Amino acid sequence: DTAVSQTPKYLVTQMGNDKSIKCEQNLGHDTMYWYKQDSKKFLKIMFSYNNKELIINETVPNRFSPKSPDKAHLNLHINSLELGDSAVYFCASSQDFRALRQFFGPGTRLTVL
Amino acid sequence: TQLLEQSPQFLSIQEGENLTVYCNSSSVFSSLQWYRQEPGEGPVLLVTVVTGGEVKKLKRLTFQFGDARKDSSLHITAAQPGDTGLYLCAAGGGSNYQLIWGAGTKLIIKP
């Protein structure tokens, strides 16, 4: 069974479009994260939710809007996509917000043309 | 700003050789983790070290946390092609308990 799953795996879209990425974890964890990994492989935290409550909201354009319908799901909606949004987006979860170990999904490679 | 610097950024060696990669900072951290990321996948935790001077072994991989808890090293003995990947270090102690990530060392082991 996949612990942290993301859909889609690949997403190719035109500039200006709106798209969503979905994430689900079946580990029973309280905390979920969205990271962006750029072409230089640097992992940058974007958001974190603990029990459906936003606890980390880094400097990210407000075109990015996370949503957590329940603690097992954390989705990411991106409006008006730009070329610079092209990256791999990773969802992760941890037992709680103090836990050190994070479990990552397989990533969603977003390409904006 | 707390930063983690990893070196080298890229390393390509032959199977059977030994190597060491480093993760350094000017800040003191409560813990440090090493993750490995393979192409097309997310990072996977290898080890967590929490005590200054701590050494942990995972088969051919040896991890050390510096005495002052500012740096760490990962040593691989007799590297194998399966060790190929991106090695990321991450430190605990950021605001809101978030991890602080290094930029990674891309390791290629040639058969």
Backbone of each chain as ProteinMPNN parsed JSONL, in Angstrom:
{"seq_chain_A": "DTAVSQTPKYLVTQMGNDKSIKCEQNLGHDTMYWYKQDSKKFLKIMFSYNNKELIINETVPNRFSPKSPDKAHLNLHINSLELGDSAVYFCASSQDFRALRQFFGPGTRLTVL", "coords_chain_A": {"N_chain_A": [[0.836, -1.189, 0.0], [0.549, 2.214, -0.852], [2.065, 4.811, 0.948], [2.123, 7.684, 0.949], [0.501, 9.326, -1.495], [0.317, 10.919, -4.68], [-1.424, 12.775, -7.151], [-1.696, 14.372, -10.334], [1.076, 12.373, -11.67], [2.561, 13.525, -13.652], [2.253, 16.726, -15.139], [1.409, 18.764, -17.671], [0.985, 21.922, -18.973], [-0.494, 24.963, -20.222], [0.667, 28.357, -19.952], [-1.063, 30.516, -17.748], [-3.203, 28.89, -17.24], [-5.291, 27.118, -14.796], [-4.584, 24.769, -12.298], [-4.747, 21.694, -10.357], [-3.219, 19.746, -7.781], [-3.332, 16.654, -6.164], [-3.103, 15.132, -2.931], [-2.725, 12.337, -0.812], [-2.525, 10.644, 2.305], [-2.073, 7.558, 3.964], [-1.193, 6.964, 6.456], [-2.109, 7.768, 8.852], [-1.181, 10.115, 9.874], [-0.847, 13.382, 11.43], [0.122, 15.707, 10.297], [0.761, 17.449, 7.284], [2.552, 18.358, 4.278], [3.545, 20.654, 1.668], [6.069, 20.778, -0.718], [8.337, 22.453, -2.926], [10.488, 21.507, -5.483], [13.128, 22.688, -7.192], [14.902, 23.026, -10.366], [17.509, 22.811, -9.598], [17.393, 21.038, -7.601], [16.807, 21.895, -5.058], [14.957, 21.692, -2.107], [12.094, 23.323, -1.159], [10.081, 24.44, 1.429], [6.617, 24.962, 1.251], [3.948, 24.992, 2.293], [2.355, 23.921, 5.346], [0.139, 21.772, 7.028], [-1.533, 21.035, 10.017], [-3.585, 18.744, 11.354], [-5.664, 19.719, 9.701], [-5.293, 22.41, 9.968], [-3.668, 25.345, 8.946], [-0.259, 25.743, 9.409], [2.273, 26.392, 8.571], [3.198, 28.81, 6.32], [4.868, 29.727, 3.913], [6.718, 32.256, 2.072], [5.011, 32.486, -0.584], [3.593, 32.901, -3.793], [0.256, 34.24, -3.892], [-1.209, 32.916, -5.721], [-1.033, 30.3, -5.291], [-2.866, 27.982, -3.573], [-3.468, 26.09, -0.826], [-5.448, 23.297, 0.313], [-7.064, 21.525, 2.822], [-9.161, 19.054, 3.182], [-9.573, 17.036, 5.018], [-7.592, 15.388, 7.558], [-6.131, 13.519, 6.196], [-5.779, 14.309, 3.646], [-4.305, 16.66, 1.423], [-4.502, 19.17, -0.738], [-3.32, 21.031, -3.587], [-3.885, 23.969, -5.186], [-3.31, 25.817, -8.103], [-3.404, 28.928, -9.489], [-3.543, 30.766, -12.584], [-1.101, 29.919, -13.977], [2.459, 30.215, -14.268], [5.561, 30.392, -16.144], [7.71, 30.088, -14.412], [6.69, 28.457, -12.466], [7.158, 25.905, -13.09], [8.335, 22.873, -11.954], [9.148, 20.219, -9.61], [6.696, 19.072, -7.485], [6.341, 18.13, -4.192], [4.477, 16.239, -1.924], [4.287, 15.645, 1.548], [4.221, 13.862, 4.695], [3.999, 13.799, 8.298], [4.121, 12.358, 11.585], [3.285, 14.157, 13.594], [3.429, 17.771, 14.045], [5.799, 18.201, 15.326], [7.338, 16.056, 14.783], [10.283, 14.567, 13.47], [10.747, 12.927, 11.289], [9.842, 12.758, 7.957], [7.579, 11.653, 5.496], [7.586, 11.133, 2.135], [5.699, 11.772, -0.866], [5.614, 10.555, -4.315], [6.007, 12.706, -5.957], [5.033, 15.384, -8.205], [5.542, 16.273, -11.412], [5.507, 19.324, -12.753], [5.064, 21.05, -15.7], [5.133, 24.065, -17.268], [4.133, 25.562, -20.169]], "CA_chain_A": [[0.0, 0.0, 0.0], [1.309, 3.444, -0.931], [1.869, 5.582, 2.162], [1.779, 9.035, 0.529], [0.289, 9.277, -2.946], [0.019, 12.204, -5.324], [-1.889, 12.726, -8.54], [-1.07, 13.411, -11.231], [2.528, 12.24, -11.614], [3.058, 14.519, -14.593], [1.25, 17.723, -15.488], [1.919, 19.696, -18.665], [-0.104, 22.849, -19.182], [-0.142, 26.258, -20.786], [0.679, 29.535, -19.071], [-2.356, 31.151, -17.52], [-4.208, 27.905, -16.81], [-5.409, 26.777, -13.376], [-4.462, 23.324, -12.128], [-4.688, 21.194, -8.984], [-2.496, 18.514, -7.475], [-3.947, 16.06, -4.981], [-2.23, 14.308, -2.093], [-3.4, 11.565, 0.226], [-1.663, 9.767, 3.095], [-2.82, 6.54, 4.708], [-0.369, 6.64, 7.613], [-2.733, 8.265, 10.076], [-0.414, 11.267, 10.36], [-1.593, 14.619, 11.664], [0.719, 16.853, 9.62], [1.093, 17.273, 5.874], [3.38, 19.442, 3.743], [3.85, 20.783, 0.248], [7.394, 21.281, -1.045], [8.68, 22.667, -4.331], [11.887, 21.197, -5.772], [13.45, 23.321, -8.468], [15.809, 22.295, -11.266], [18.766, 22.58, -8.868], [17.079, 20.01, -6.617], [16.624, 22.435, -3.721], [13.606, 21.483, -1.582], [11.629, 24.5, -0.439], [8.77, 24.25, 2.039], [5.611, 25.944, 0.835], [2.864, 25.009, 3.269], [2.155, 22.769, 6.213], [-1.127, 21.704, 7.746], [-1.603, 20.102, 11.125], [-5.005, 18.508, 11.651], [-6.44, 20.592, 8.816], [-5.039, 23.819, 10.255], [-2.453, 25.849, 8.321], [0.721, 26.131, 10.426], [3.415, 26.992, 7.887], [2.778, 29.451, 5.079], [6.054, 30.452, 3.51], [6.506, 33.315, 1.072], [4.598, 31.828, -1.816], [2.566, 33.741, -4.434], [-1.092, 33.846, -3.481], [-1.804, 32.065, -6.76], [-0.989, 28.956, -4.748], [-3.778, 27.86, -2.44], [-3.63, 24.73, -0.318], [-6.722, 23.016, 0.956], [-7.044, 20.239, 3.517], [-10.542, 18.702, 3.547], [-9.446, 16.231, 6.227], [-6.148, 15.32, 7.839], [-5.474, 12.573, 5.302], [-5.685, 14.898, 2.31], [-3.851, 18.046, 1.275], [-4.467, 19.476, -2.161], [-2.678, 22.3, -3.944], [-4.464, 24.568, -6.387], [-2.466, 26.9, -8.609], [-4.093, 29.775, -10.468], [-2.752, 31.59, -13.522], [0.239, 29.325, -13.991], [3.548, 30.945, -14.917], [6.697, 29.546, -16.538], [8.537, 29.834, -13.234], [6.068, 27.466, -11.581], [7.631, 24.586, -13.507], [9.148, 22.267, -10.89], [8.53, 19.017, -9.05], [6.026, 19.394, -6.223], [6.253, 16.962, -3.327], [3.675, 16.206, -0.729], [4.902, 14.829, 2.597], [3.469, 13.848, 5.959], [4.719, 13.376, 9.494], [3.185, 11.947, 12.628], [2.737, 15.436, 14.057], [4.247, 18.875, 13.533], [7.121, 18.173, 15.958], [8.066, 14.857, 14.347], [11.389, 14.853, 12.572], [10.713, 12.113, 10.075], [8.8, 13.059, 6.993], [7.366, 10.638, 4.469], [7.307, 11.885, 0.913], [5.066, 11.178, -2.025], [6.506, 10.38, -5.47], [6.216, 13.976, -6.663], [4.287, 15.748, -9.407], [6.377, 17.135, -12.255], [4.681, 20.324, -13.44], [5.734, 21.782, -16.769], [4.291, 25.135, -17.789], [4.645, 25.939, -21.499]], "C_chain_A": [[0.877, 1.247, 0.0], [1.016, 4.301, 0.284], [1.402, 7.004, 1.839], [1.664, 9.005, -0.996], [-0.101, 10.662, -3.457], [-0.513, 11.943, -6.714], [-2.052, 14.14, -9.058], [0.437, 13.322, -11.021], [3.184, 13.286, -12.503], [1.915, 15.454, -14.976], [1.896, 18.72, -16.433], [0.769, 20.608, -19.049], [0.411, 24.162, -19.733], [-0.13, 27.339, -19.709], [-0.728, 30.092, -18.939], [-3.447, 30.192, -17.06], [-4.211, 27.748, -15.292], [-5.352, 25.259, -13.261], [-4.423, 22.959, -10.644], [-3.883, 19.911, -8.906], [-3.091, 17.967, -6.172], [-2.947, 15.185, -4.237], [-3.057, 13.619, -1.026], [-2.373, 10.742, 0.985], [-2.529, 8.821, 3.912], [-2.057, 6.083, 5.949], [-0.99, 7.075, 8.93], [-2.007, 9.456, 10.68], [-1.287, 12.504, 10.515], [-1.13, 15.769, 10.77], [1.089, 16.524, 8.181], [1.753, 18.54, 5.348], [3.313, 19.468, 2.227], [5.23, 21.417, 0.114], [7.484, 21.514, -2.544], [10.162, 22.357, -4.499], [12.214, 21.734, -7.152], [14.474, 22.497, -9.243], [17.156, 22.015, -10.615], [18.573, 21.634, -7.696], [16.906, 20.553, -5.203], [15.167, 22.295, -3.308], [13.194, 22.695, -0.761], [10.242, 24.257, 0.11], [7.844, 25.352, 1.545], [4.559, 26.102, 1.927], [2.95, 23.784, 4.166], [0.829, 22.9, 6.934], [-1.002, 20.691, 8.867], [-3.072, 19.948, 11.503], [-5.908, 19.524, 10.96], [-6.218, 22.075, 9.071], [-3.704, 24.241, 9.655], [-1.476, 26.32, 9.396], [1.993, 26.717, 9.813], [2.914, 27.538, 6.561], [3.931, 30.334, 4.648], [5.715, 31.485, 2.434], [6.274, 32.671, -0.288], [3.55, 32.736, -2.459], [1.172, 33.283, -4.044], [-1.862, 33.156, -4.594], [-1.834, 30.608, -6.304], [-1.917, 28.889, -3.535], [-3.922, 26.405, -2.033], [-5.023, 24.576, 0.282], [-6.658, 21.631, 1.574], [-8.448, 19.881, 3.963], [-10.609, 17.821, 4.793], [-7.96, 15.96, 6.424], [-5.404, 14.316, 6.967], [-5.243, 13.151, 3.905], [-5.187, 16.341, 2.368], [-3.663, 18.299, -0.208], [-3.822, 20.838, -2.385], [-3.277, 22.797, -5.249], [-3.595, 25.748, -6.814], [-3.23, 27.642, -9.699], [-3.084, 30.46, -11.382], [-1.297, 31.136, -13.581], [1.232, 30.146, -14.797], [4.687, 29.975, -15.222], [7.527, 29.135, -15.329], [7.936, 28.857, -12.245], [6.505, 26.049, -11.945], [8.624, 24.047, -12.477], [8.524, 20.921, -10.552], [7.957, 19.385, -7.688], [5.853, 18.098, -5.436], [5.31, 17.224, -2.166], [4.392, 15.314, 0.284], [3.995, 14.83, 3.816], [4.392, 13.447, 7.091], [3.697, 13.116, 10.586], [2.502, 13.16, 13.275], [3.721, 16.532, 13.675], [5.622, 18.93, 14.193], [7.964, 17.011, 15.442], [9.135, 15.214, 13.334], [11.231, 14.142, 11.235], [9.524, 12.501, 9.207], [8.781, 11.986, 5.916], [6.883, 11.37, 3.218], [6.517, 11.065, -0.1], [6.039, 11.117, -3.184], [6.747, 11.651, -6.275], [5.301, 14.148, -7.867], [5.165, 16.708, -10.208], [5.468, 18.036, -13.066], [5.53, 21.058, -14.466], [4.757, 22.795, -17.336], [4.908, 25.635, -19.1], [4.228, 27.351, -21.886]], "O_chain_A": [[1.839, 1.331, 0.763], [-0.148, 4.506, 0.628], [0.405, 7.473, 2.389], [2.63, 8.692, -1.693], [-0.748, 11.451, -2.769], [-0.096, 10.994, -7.379], [-2.495, 15.022, -8.323], [1.007, 14.115, -10.272], [4.218, 13.858, -12.159], [0.768, 15.033, -15.119], [2.819, 19.439, -16.05], [-0.306, 20.131, -19.413], [1.612, 24.433, -19.709], [-0.824, 27.242, -18.697], [-1.486, 30.13, -19.908], [-4.485, 30.617, -16.554], [-3.287, 28.172, -14.599], [-5.994, 24.547, -14.033], [-4.113, 23.791, -9.791], [-3.867, 19.104, -9.835], [-3.32, 18.706, -5.215], [-2.062, 14.577, -4.839], [-3.953, 14.207, -0.421], [-1.449, 10.197, 0.382], [-3.557, 9.204, 4.47], [-2.244, 4.967, 6.432], [-0.458, 6.782, 10.0], [-2.191, 9.773, 11.856], [-2.308, 12.662, 9.845], [-1.893, 16.7, 10.509], [1.651, 15.468, 7.893], [1.556, 19.635, 5.876], [3.06, 18.451, 1.581], [5.529, 22.438, 0.733], [6.799, 20.86, -3.331], [10.997, 22.874, -3.756], [11.65, 21.294, -8.155], [14.858, 21.406, -8.821], [17.867, 21.097, -11.022], [19.483, 21.447, -6.888], [16.863, 19.779, -4.246], [14.258, 22.708, -4.028], [13.859, 23.053, 0.211], [9.326, 23.911, -0.635], [8.234, 26.514, 1.436], [4.313, 27.203, 2.418], [3.529, 22.759, 3.805], [0.446, 23.979, 7.388], [-0.43, 19.616, 8.685], [-3.72, 20.908, 11.919], [-6.8, 20.106, 11.576], [-6.881, 22.913, 8.459], [-2.703, 23.55, 9.843], [-1.809, 27.188, 10.203], [2.711, 27.463, 10.478], [2.286, 26.825, 5.778], [3.979, 31.522, 4.964], [4.583, 31.569, 1.958], [7.209, 32.359, -1.026], [2.703, 33.288, -1.756], [0.926, 32.088, -3.884], [-3.041, 32.842, -4.431], [-2.565, 29.787, -6.859], [-1.763, 29.656, -2.585], [-4.433, 25.584, -2.795], [-5.675, 25.538, 0.69], [-6.243, 20.672, 0.922], [-8.897, 20.345, 5.012], [-11.592, 17.859, 5.534], [-7.154, 16.27, 5.546], [-4.174, 14.267, 6.996], [-4.575, 12.529, 3.079], [-5.584, 17.126, 3.229], [-2.784, 17.723, -0.85], [-3.786, 21.682, -1.489], [-3.19, 22.134, -6.282], [-3.196, 26.571, -5.99], [-3.645, 27.055, -10.698], [-1.937, 30.699, -11.007], [-0.383, 31.898, -13.266], [0.909, 30.694, -15.851], [4.773, 28.89, -14.646], [7.985, 27.997, -15.227], [8.596, 28.466, -11.282], [6.251, 25.105, -11.197], [9.627, 24.692, -12.17], [7.508, 20.53, -11.127], [8.656, 19.943, -6.841], [5.305, 17.113, -5.931], [5.343, 18.275, -1.525], [5.033, 14.334, -0.095], [3.118, 15.682, 3.957], [5.436, 12.832, 6.872], [2.561, 13.587, 10.524], [1.287, 13.169, 13.472], [4.741, 16.254, 13.045], [6.518, 19.615, 13.699], [9.177, 16.989, 15.646], [8.927, 16.051, 12.456], [11.546, 14.697, 10.182], [8.38, 12.561, 9.657], [9.82, 11.485, 5.488], [5.907, 12.119, 3.248], [6.647, 9.843, -0.182], [7.174, 11.577, -3.061], [7.591, 11.672, -7.171], [4.853, 13.171, -8.467], [5.489, 17.805, -9.751], [4.749, 17.577, -13.954], [6.58, 21.614, -14.142], [3.686, 22.435, -17.825], [6.058, 26.073, -19.13], [4.574, 27.822, -22.969]]}, "seq_chain_B": "TQLLEQSPQFLSIQEGENLTVYCNSSSVFSSLQWYRQEPGEGPVLLVTVVTGGEVKKLKRLTFQFGDARKDSSLHITAAQPGDTGLYLCAAGGGSNYQLIWGAGTKLIIKP", "coords_chain_B": {"N_chain_B": [[19.604, 33.836, 9.141], [19.198, 30.391, 8.911], [21.356, 28.104, 7.453], [22.117, 25.231, 5.51], [24.882, 23.767, 4.175], [25.882, 21.684, 1.608], [28.424, 19.476, 0.518], [30.464, 17.526, -1.72], [28.725, 19.199, -4.467], [28.264, 17.548, -6.535], [29.199, 14.235, -7.352], [30.983, 11.743, -8.92], [31.906, 8.487, -9.104], [33.791, 5.382, -9.339], [32.47, 2.074, -9.008], [33.025, 0.384, -5.955], [34.791, 2.164, -4.81], [35.508, 4.392, -2.022], [33.737, 7.041, -0.329], [33.044, 10.339, 0.943], [30.584, 12.568, 1.978], [29.468, 15.869, 2.868], [27.773, 17.927, 5.285], [27.24, 21.065, 6.318], [27.055, 23.764, 8.704], [26.734, 26.999, 10.246], [25.164, 27.154, 12.348], [23.743, 25.744, 15.334], [22.118, 22.663, 15.676], [19.231, 20.782, 16.739], [18.889, 18.274, 15.814], [19.774, 16.076, 13.093], [19.148, 14.946, 9.841], [19.544, 12.468, 7.284], [18.567, 12.008, 3.982], [17.792, 10.002, 1.108], [17.253, 10.471, -2.291], [15.904, 9.054, -5.103], [15.881, 9.059, -8.718], [12.853, 10.402, -9.984], [11.409, 9.879, -7.706], [10.325, 10.506, -4.287], [12.186, 11.931, -1.481], [13.71, 9.656, 0.85], [13.977, 8.736, 4.197], [17.128, 8.053, 5.658], [18.635, 8.123, 8.038], [18.548, 9.46, 11.396], [20.261, 11.684, 13.456], [20.971, 12.764, 16.739], [22.581, 13.403, 18.894], [25.531, 15.137, 19.809], [28.527, 14.16, 18.252], [27.602, 11.673, 17.719], [27.551, 8.498, 16.088], [26.263, 6.623, 13.485], [25.545, 3.53, 11.876], [24.615, 2.122, 8.793], [24.547, -0.554, 7.201], [26.796, -0.292, 4.645], [27.008, 2.383, 4.977], [28.035, 5.136, 6.878], [27.21, 7.422, 9.297], [27.829, 10.555, 10.78], [27.43, 12.856, 13.416], [28.502, 16.076, 14.11], [30.543, 17.081, 16.916], [29.796, 19.553, 17.966], [27.293, 19.777, 17.005], [26.84, 21.06, 14.584], [27.443, 20.147, 12.137], [27.618, 17.405, 9.774], [28.537, 14.195, 8.504], [28.556, 11.832, 5.813], [29.643, 8.721, 5.115], [30.469, 6.423, 2.651], [31.287, 3.133, 2.148], [32.968, 1.115, -0.175], [31.366, 1.719, -2.559], [28.344, 1.137, -4.409], [26.502, 0.688, -7.5], [23.801, 0.884, -6.819], [23.78, 2.775, -4.852], [23.566, 5.15, -6.034], [22.157, 8.386, -6.302], [20.395, 11.29, -5.0], [21.603, 12.854, -2.236], [20.35, 14.203, 0.615], [20.615, 16.47, 3.299], [18.948, 17.346, 6.313], [17.933, 19.546, 8.825], [16.745, 19.746, 12.143], [14.999, 22.195, 14.108], [14.17, 24.524, 13.011], [11.968, 27.395, 12.562], [8.59, 27.009, 13.724], [8.94, 24.288, 13.881], [9.804, 23.376, 11.436], [11.74, 21.592, 8.98], [15.094, 22.309, 8.005], [16.609, 22.399, 4.932], [19.377, 21.065, 3.095], [21.036, 21.624, -0.104], [21.724, 19.331, -1.358], [23.7, 16.471, -2.441], [24.589, 15.176, -5.442], [25.055, 11.934, -6.312], [26.779, 9.639, -8.274], [27.376, 6.362, -9.039], [29.475, 4.502, -10.901], [29.334, 1.476, -12.747]], "CA_chain_B": [[19.018, 32.727, 8.368], [19.93, 29.149, 9.103], [21.646, 27.484, 6.173], [22.874, 23.988, 5.48], [25.647, 23.666, 2.943], [26.328, 20.325, 1.331], [29.526, 19.378, -0.422], [30.395, 18.305, -2.949], [27.388, 19.241, -5.066], [28.177, 16.434, -7.48], [30.304, 13.292, -7.216], [30.858, 10.572, -9.788], [33.045, 7.608, -8.827], [33.665, 3.993, -9.768], [32.025, 1.069, -8.052], [34.087, -0.14, -5.099], [35.52, 3.244, -4.14], [34.917, 4.977, -0.822], [33.471, 8.466, -0.476], [32.433, 11.055, 2.062], [29.902, 13.823, 1.662], [29.394, 16.696, 4.063], [26.652, 18.834, 5.508], [27.814, 21.996, 7.278], [26.312, 24.971, 9.033], [27.279, 27.799, 11.342], [24.157, 27.096, 13.409], [23.615, 24.508, 16.104], [20.814, 22.055, 15.451], [18.825, 19.767, 17.709], [18.963, 16.96, 15.171], [20.092, 16.144, 11.677], [18.715, 13.752, 9.123], [19.999, 12.239, 5.908], [17.594, 11.381, 3.096], [18.242, 9.7, -0.254], [16.207, 10.624, -3.297], [16.221, 8.437, -6.389], [15.185, 9.772, -9.806], [11.431, 10.158, -10.13], [10.791, 9.529, -6.433], [10.526, 11.45, -3.202], [13.252, 11.573, -0.538], [13.433, 8.617, 1.843], [14.86, 8.906, 5.339], [18.137, 7.035, 5.926], [19.034, 8.127, 9.443], [18.439, 10.68, 12.194], [21.22, 11.766, 14.551], [20.513, 13.811, 17.66], [23.57, 13.687, 19.938], [26.826, 15.56, 19.31], [29.499, 13.084, 18.199], [26.937, 10.389, 17.462], [27.864, 7.781, 14.857], [25.315, 5.546, 13.179], [25.911, 2.77, 10.68], [23.545, 1.468, 8.049], [25.303, -1.393, 6.258], [28.057, 0.327, 4.221], [26.909, 3.827, 5.176], [28.337, 5.584, 8.234], [26.771, 8.797, 9.494], [28.364, 11.151, 12.006], [26.987, 14.194, 13.781], [29.628, 16.754, 14.713], [30.496, 17.271, 18.369], [29.085, 20.802, 18.271], [25.982, 19.664, 16.356], [26.724, 22.036, 13.491], [27.785, 19.54, 10.859], [27.468, 15.965, 9.697], [29.149, 13.565, 7.329], [28.072, 10.516, 5.385], [30.73, 7.983, 4.467], [30.044, 5.17, 2.017], [32.397, 2.209, 1.884], [32.772, 0.206, -1.322], [30.127, 2.185, -3.182], [27.73, 0.291, -5.421], [25.589, 1.452, -8.364], [22.541, 1.112, -6.098], [23.91, 3.937, -3.973], [23.341, 6.348, -6.858], [20.992, 9.167, -5.909], [20.616, 12.614, -4.425], [21.654, 12.752, -0.778], [19.924, 15.468, 1.211], [20.598, 16.562, 4.753], [17.886, 18.213, 6.818], [18.175, 19.781, 10.247], [15.626, 20.17, 12.967], [15.263, 23.408, 14.867], [13.665, 25.701, 12.324], [10.749, 27.956, 13.144], [7.421, 26.139, 13.549], [9.437, 22.908, 13.81], [10.063, 22.922, 10.075], [13.097, 21.153, 8.686], [15.92, 23.151, 7.141], [17.164, 21.444, 3.977], [20.521, 21.363, 2.256], [20.749, 21.561, -1.539], [21.941, 17.965, -1.812], [24.869, 15.985, -3.192], [24.191, 14.183, -6.439], [26.083, 10.883, -6.334], [26.669, 8.631, -9.328], [28.346, 5.267, -8.907], [29.572, 3.843, -12.202], [29.709, 0.057, -12.646]], "C_chain_B": [[19.864, 31.478, 8.569], [20.107, 28.484, 7.752], [22.385, 26.179, 6.387], [23.582, 23.921, 4.139], [26.148, 22.244, 2.763], [27.447, 20.352, 0.303], [29.985, 17.925, -0.549], [28.967, 18.345, -3.484], [27.171, 18.027, -5.95], [29.409, 15.548, -7.32], [30.025, 12.069, -8.072], [32.095, 9.707, -9.595], [32.76, 6.197, -9.332], [33.164, 3.117, -8.627], [33.222, 0.568, -7.254], [34.888, 0.925, -4.368], [34.771, 3.694, -2.892], [34.686, 6.459, -1.053], [32.893, 9.038, 0.801], [31.776, 12.323, 1.542], [29.59, 14.546, 2.966], [28.179, 17.601, 4.074], [27.083, 19.774, 6.628], [26.94, 23.21, 7.502], [27.058, 25.739, 10.112], [26.32, 27.783, 12.538], [24.196, 25.747, 14.106], [22.205, 23.962, 15.906], [20.514, 20.987, 16.491], [18.934, 18.364, 17.122], [19.344, 17.15, 13.715], [19.709, 14.826, 11.019], [19.394, 13.697, 7.758], [18.899, 11.5, 5.163], [18.286, 11.04, 1.778], [17.04, 9.8, -1.186], [16.677, 10.009, -4.604], [15.398, 9.129, -7.476], [13.71, 9.393, -9.888], [10.709, 9.789, -8.843], [11.018, 10.618, -5.402], [11.671, 11.017, -2.3], [12.778, 10.522, 0.465], [14.451, 8.746, 2.957], [15.831, 7.731, 5.471], [18.429, 6.958, 7.417], [18.731, 9.471, 10.082], [19.493, 10.618, 13.292], [20.85, 12.948, 15.424], [21.569, 14.226, 18.69], [24.899, 14.081, 19.306], [27.833, 14.419, 19.363], [28.906, 11.732, 17.852], [27.344, 9.815, 16.106], [26.826, 6.677, 14.677], [25.742, 4.868, 11.894], [24.684, 2.103, 10.103], [24.224, 0.712, 6.927], [26.61, -0.68, 5.889], [28.065, 1.844, 4.413], [27.168, 4.159, 6.637], [28.018, 7.066, 8.33], [27.361, 9.31, 10.805], [27.807, 12.544, 12.187], [28.154, 14.865, 14.493], [29.443, 16.985, 16.204], [29.671, 18.489, 18.758], [27.694, 20.847, 17.649], [25.753, 20.738, 15.299], [26.955, 21.39, 12.14], [27.631, 18.029, 10.938], [28.172, 15.45, 8.453], [28.504, 12.219, 7.082], [29.204, 9.86, 4.62], [30.163, 6.689, 3.901], [31.293, 4.36, 1.69], [32.028, 1.297, 0.722], [31.455, 0.511, -2.031], [29.662, 1.239, -4.301], [26.781, 1.128, -6.272], [24.24, 1.749, -7.702], [22.585, 2.268, -5.138], [23.665, 5.245, -4.723], [22.068, 7.056, -6.413], [21.387, 10.542, -5.437], [20.54, 12.473, -2.909], [21.402, 14.126, -0.181], [20.084, 15.412, 2.726], [19.525, 17.569, 5.164], [18.049, 18.335, 8.325], [16.908, 20.221, 10.949], [15.991, 21.434, 13.708], [14.826, 24.662, 14.172], [12.417, 26.234, 13.007], [9.567, 27.04, 12.831], [7.815, 24.684, 13.34], [9.731, 22.45, 12.383], [11.517, 22.503, 9.922], [13.784, 22.176, 7.793], [16.702, 22.205, 6.245], [18.429, 21.972, 3.32], [20.136, 21.189, 0.795], [21.066, 20.192, -2.131], [23.277, 17.721, -2.48], [24.361, 14.934, -4.157], [25.324, 13.192, -6.613], [25.781, 9.892, -7.449], [27.775, 7.61, -9.138], [28.335, 4.487, -10.22], [30.019, 2.392, -12.048], [31.08, -0.217, -13.267]], "O_chain_B": [[21.085, 31.505, 8.416], [19.15, 28.316, 6.997], [23.175, 26.039, 7.321], [22.946, 24.009, 3.089], [26.766, 21.673, 3.662], [27.428, 21.134, -0.648], [29.902, 17.17, 0.42], [28.101, 17.611, -3.009], [26.051, 17.538, -6.099], [30.526, 16.046, -7.171], [28.971, 11.443, -7.965], [33.21, 10.141, -9.887], [31.633, 5.868, -9.703], [33.406, 3.389, -7.451], [34.301, 0.352, -7.807], [35.592, 0.618, -3.406], [33.583, 3.423, -2.721], [35.361, 7.072, -1.879], [32.329, 8.321, 1.628], [32.367, 13.059, 0.751], [29.464, 13.929, 4.024], [27.64, 17.984, 3.035], [27.273, 19.338, 7.763], [26.189, 23.633, 6.623], [27.912, 25.185, 10.805], [26.626, 28.325, 13.6], [24.627, 24.745, 13.537], [21.225, 24.705, 15.96], [21.42, 20.369, 17.05], [19.058, 17.384, 17.857], [19.246, 18.252, 13.173], [19.92, 13.746, 11.57], [19.761, 14.715, 7.17], [18.368, 10.499, 5.643], [19.245, 11.703, 1.381], [15.962, 9.28, -0.9], [17.715, 10.39, -5.146], [14.351, 9.713, -7.195], [13.36, 8.213, -9.865], [9.533, 9.427, -8.872], [11.806, 11.538, -5.618], [12.086, 9.859, -2.343], [11.616, 10.5, 0.871], [15.65, 8.854, 2.7], [15.428, 6.57, 5.408], [18.466, 5.872, 7.995], [18.666, 10.494, 9.401], [19.606, 9.607, 13.985], [20.465, 14.005, 14.924], [21.455, 15.293, 19.292], [25.351, 13.429, 18.365], [27.983, 13.775, 20.402], [29.635, 10.751, 17.706], [27.466, 10.536, 15.116], [26.551, 5.903, 15.594], [26.224, 5.504, 10.957], [23.83, 1.589, 10.826], [24.451, 1.25, 5.844], [27.456, -0.485, 6.762], [29.033, 2.511, 4.046], [26.592, 3.541, 7.532], [28.503, 7.867, 7.531], [27.391, 8.597, 11.808], [27.72, 13.321, 11.235], [28.739, 14.271, 15.399], [28.317, 17.073, 16.693], [28.939, 18.467, 19.747], [26.996, 21.855, 17.761], [24.647, 21.254, 15.135], [26.697, 22.006, 11.105], [27.528, 17.453, 12.021], [28.373, 16.179, 7.482], [27.987, 11.565, 7.987], [29.667, 10.379, 3.605], [29.461, 5.952, 4.594], [32.221, 4.844, 1.043], [30.915, 0.776, 0.652], [30.554, -0.326, -2.093], [30.461, 0.641, -5.021], [26.304, 2.168, -5.819], [23.612, 2.764, -8.004], [21.544, 2.708, -4.651], [23.57, 6.312, -4.116], [21.039, 6.424, -6.176], [22.56, 10.917, -5.467], [19.528, 12.024, -2.369], [22.136, 15.081, -0.436], [19.728, 14.417, 3.357], [19.241, 18.523, 4.439], [18.276, 17.341, 9.015], [16.105, 20.978, 10.402], [17.172, 21.715, 13.915], [15.072, 25.762, 14.668], [11.876, 25.605, 13.916], [9.548, 26.376, 11.795], [7.092, 23.932, 12.687], [9.891, 21.253, 12.144], [12.401, 22.986, 10.629], [13.158, 22.818, 6.949], [17.385, 21.306, 6.737], [18.545, 23.162, 3.026], [19.061, 20.678, 0.48], [20.717, 19.919, -3.28], [23.903, 18.637, -3.013], [23.776, 13.93, -3.751], [26.427, 13.564, -7.014], [24.67, 9.373, -7.553], [28.956, 7.952, -9.084], [27.326, 3.893, -10.599], [30.964, 2.103, -11.313], [31.542, -1.358, -13.265]]}, "name": "protein", "num_of_chains": 2, "seq": "DTAVSQTPKYLVTQMGNDKSIKCEQNLGHDTMYWYKQDSKKFLKIMFSYNNKELIINETVPNRFSPKSPDKAHLNLHINSLELGDSAVYFCASSQDFRALRQFFGPGTRLTVLTQLLEQSPQFLSIQEGENLTVYCNSSSVFSSLQWYRQEPGEGPVLLVTVVTGGEVKKLKRLTFQFGDARKDSSLHITAAQPGDTGLYLCAAGGGSNYQLIWGAGTKLIIKP"}
